Amino acid sequence: MIHYSDWVDPYIGSIGHLLKATQPLVHLPHCMAQIRPILDEAIGDHYLAPVIYGFPMNRGSVMPDVGDEPRFASSYDHDFEDVRCYRGEVLLEDSGIRAEYTVTERCALYRFTCPAGSAAWLRVSLHGEGRLSFENGVIKGEETVMEVPCSFAAILSLSPDTCVRDGNALVMSFSPGSVIEVKAGFSYIDADQAEDNLHRETDALTFDQAARRARDIWDRALGRIEVKGGTDREKRIFYTSLYRVFQRMINISEYGRYYSGFDKKVHADERDFYVNDGVWDTYRGAHPLQLMLEPDRQMDIISSYLRMYGQCGHMPTFPHLMGSRAVMVGKHSTAMIVDAYMKGYRGFDENLAWEAMVDNEENVTKLPWAAGPVNEFDECYFKNGFFPALPEGETERIAQAHPFERRQCVTVTLETCYDEWCLAQFGRALGKPEAEKYAHRALNYRNVFNKETGFMSPRLVSGDWVPGFDPKLSGGQGGRAYFAECNSWTYTLHVQHDIDGLAGLMGGRKSLEAYLDRMFVEQYGTSKYAFLGQFPDSTGLIGQFCMGNEPSFHIPYLYNHTGQPWKTQRRLREIMNTWFDDTPLGICGDEDGGAMCAWYVFAAMGFYPVCPGKPLYDIGSPIFDETLIHLPGGKTFAIRAENNSHRAKYIQSAEMNGKPYDSAFLSHEDILSGSTLTLRMGERPNKSWAAD
C-alpha cells in the first residue's frame, strides 16, 4: 500500500510570516482528538518554542519525568523528533524519556519510555479549576470552559507505586526504566462518556496497532487524490495541504449524542454534528474540495449549520465548540450551502436552509465582527444599495460596531452582494418569488465602484464619495474603516459572481486585463515594512496581489475571463513556486482552517472554484504530470499534463475524453462523470488557446 501519509509534514507553516502559524497536529480527518505537545502558548511560532510542558488530554495534560526533583517540563530538539499526521515521537532531552503519541477518533494514546537508573514520574493535571479523581484504575478529569464540559478518562498500563494530589494534579511514581502507556478518552458531554469513548475505541488496540490504524485511515483519505510526477518537495507541500483541509470541521458527536454550545444542551442525534469553521475563509476552496471528495460528510456539515440555526436562532458565521462567534464579514454559510445544491447534492432540509439564509440577509446586522439585529448601517443598504462609511474623524455612534474592526463598509457591500447572488440562485431553483429581489441586490456592487478612479470606494450615508480616498493606503489599520484586512486593489476584484459585469464597469475585458497586469507590479506607496505594518494580513506579496489572504485567491484566474488564460497559467506557477514550500515557513499567510491549503491543492491539480455557487471551475496550470481524483461511487476524474515541466507550464492544446477542448473552464459534471482532461504543455504560451 502507498503511504500517502508519509508525504505529510505537520510542521510546514509552523512559523508565521507575520501572523498565525500552523500547529503540528496529530489527528484523524475531522475528528475530536487533535493533539500536539503543550508548548509555551505565548510563542506563536510553534516550531520555535523550546520547551514541552506536557501532552493534551482534552483540557487536561499528562507529562512524564525522572529523578529526585521532577519539574515536568523538558527541552527538546527537532532533530530528535518525528511527527507525522498519524503519530509523533520526541526525545525529552532533560529526562531522556522517549515520548510517543497517536490517536483514535476521540482518544489519545501515549507511550513514555523512561531510562533506567532513576525513578519515573507521571503528572496528570487540569489546566484550570475542575474535578480530578483516580478510582478503580481510571483517572477522570472534568473542567468547564466557557460553559462547555470538557472531560477525559484515562487508564495506565502500569499501576503507580505512589500517587499523591498536588493541587489540581495527580503525581505518580514508577520504577526506573518503566514504559508507561496512557490511553485517554475525550468528551464534551461528561467524564462517563469519555470513559465510554475510551473503551469503545482503545480496548482492542495496542499503541502500535492504533498508530497503524491511524496511518491506514490517513492513507485512504489522502489517496482520494493520487498525483504522479512532480518533485518530492511538491508532493510534500501537496499532501500536507490536503491533510490540513481534512482538519476542519470537527465531528463532536459521541456515539449518538453531542453537546451543543449553541443552546448549551446535550442532544441525542444519530446524525453527526460538526463545529469549528471559519466560513469566510473556507467557503472559497476548502468546502468545495471537501464536497468533491466526501459529499456525504458535507451534507452532515450543512445539516449541522441548520441545527445551529434552530438552537440559537441564527446561522452562525464562525461556528465554534463554544457556540456562535461573530467573526469576520458576510454570511457565507449561504455560499457553502448553495454551492453544494447547485452542484446537484441533496440531503438537507432545503426550505429550512432558505429560511435561515433569508433571516441572515434581512434580520441580522452585517456589521463586521458583530451580532444582533439590523440597525442604521443595514438600513442604508436596504435603502441605497451600499453600506455607509463614517466621515474621516467622526466618532462611531452605532453601539454594535466593533471598536477595532470598524465598519469595513466597502467589503461588507461586496460580500453581501455575493451572498445575495448565491441566495438568488438557490431561490430560483426552489421556485421562490423573492429570489428576484436578491438577484437585483446582487448588482449593488456597482454602487461602490467609482468610475472616475476605477476602484471600489467608500461612500458616506449621503451618497457622496469619501473625500481624499487612497485605494492603496486609506482606511487605517488593515484598511478596516472601509475594507477587511486588504486594500481596494484587492477588493475591487471581489465580484466573483459577475466578472463580466465588473469588466464592463472598468471599460471592458482589456481594461480588466490591464488592471491585473498593473496589480502584479504595483508597489506599496510607502516602505514595504510600513505597508505590511498597516496590512499585516497582506503577506505573499507580488505587487499589490497578496497570496497570504483569502480575498486574493481567485484573482490570478481572472485572466481566463479576459481571453488571456496563458497569463493565469504563468502567474499560478510563479505563486506556487514562490510562496509555498516544505519548510516551517512554507505557508505565506494564515492557513485558516484549510483555506490556504485548499487553494494550493486546487492550483496544483490545475483548476479552482472562482465562484462557489456556480458548478464551474477555472483551469490553471497543473504541476503534476497526472492527477487522479477518486470520487465516491467509484469514478475517477483524471488530469493529464503531457510534456509538463517547470518551464513547460503553458497549455498548448487540450482534449476532454479524447475530443478537442478549447475552454478555460471545467464543469462539475465533467468531474463527477469521471472524464479525462488532457493538457499538452509547452514552454512558450499559446495565446490563441481558449482566447474567446
Secondary structure as UniProt FT lines:
FT   HELIX           4..7
FT   TURN            10..13
FT   TURN            29..30
FT   TURN            41..42
FT   HELIX           46..48
FT   STRAND          51..52
FT   STRAND          54..57
FT   TURN            58..59
FT   STRAND          60..66
FT   STRAND          74..75
FT   HELIX           78..80
FT   STRAND          81..83
FT   STRAND          87..92
FT   TURN            93..96
FT   STRAND          97..103
FT   STRAND          107..113
FT   TURN            116..117
FT   STRAND          120..126
FT   STRAND          131..135
FT   TURN            136..137
FT   STRAND          138..145
FT   TURN            146..147
FT   STRAND          148..156
FT   STRAND          162..166
FT   TURN            167..168
FT   STRAND          169..174
FT   TURN            176..177
FT   STRAND          179..187
FT   HELIX           191..202
FT   TURN            203..204
FT   HELIX           207..222
FT   TURN            223..224
FT   STRAND          225..228
FT   HELIX           232..245
FT   TURN            246..247
FT   STRAND          250..251
FT   STRAND          257..260
FT   TURN            261..264
FT   STRAND          265..268
FT   STRAND          274..275
FT   HELIX           279..282
FT   TURN            283..285
FT   HELIX           286..293
FT   HELIX           295..312
FT   STRAND          318..320
FT   TURN            321..322
FT   STRAND          323..325
FT   HELIX           333..342
FT   TURN            343..344
FT   HELIX           350..363
FT   TURN            368..369
FT   HELIX           376..384
FT   TURN            392..393
FT   TURN            399..400
FT   TURN            403..405
FT   HELIX           409..430
FT   TURN            433..434
FT   HELIX           435..441
FT   HELIX           442..448
FT   STRAND          449..450
FT   TURN            451..454
FT   STRAND          455..456
FT   STRAND          459..460
FT   TURN            461..462
FT   TURN            467..468
FT   TURN            471..475
FT   HELIX           477..479
FT   TURN            480..482
FT   HELIX           488..491
FT   TURN            492..493
FT   TURN            496..497
FT   HELIX           499..506
FT   HELIX           509..519
FT   TURN            520..521
FT   HELIX           528..534
FT   TURN            536..537
FT   STRAND          541..542
FT   TURN            543..544
FT   STRAND          545..546
FT   TURN            547..548
FT   HELIX           550..552
FT   TURN            553..554
FT   HELIX           555..562
FT   HELIX           565..579
FT   TURN            584..585
FT   TURN            592..594
FT   HELIX           595..605
FT   STRAND          607..608
FT   TURN            612..613
FT   STRAND          616..619
FT   STRAND          626..630
FT   TURN            632..633
FT   STRAND          636..642
FT   STRAND          650..656
FT   TURN            657..658
FT   STRAND          659..660
FT   STRAND          665..667
FT   HELIX           668..672
FT   TURN            673..674
FT   STRAND          676..682
FT   TURN            687..690
//
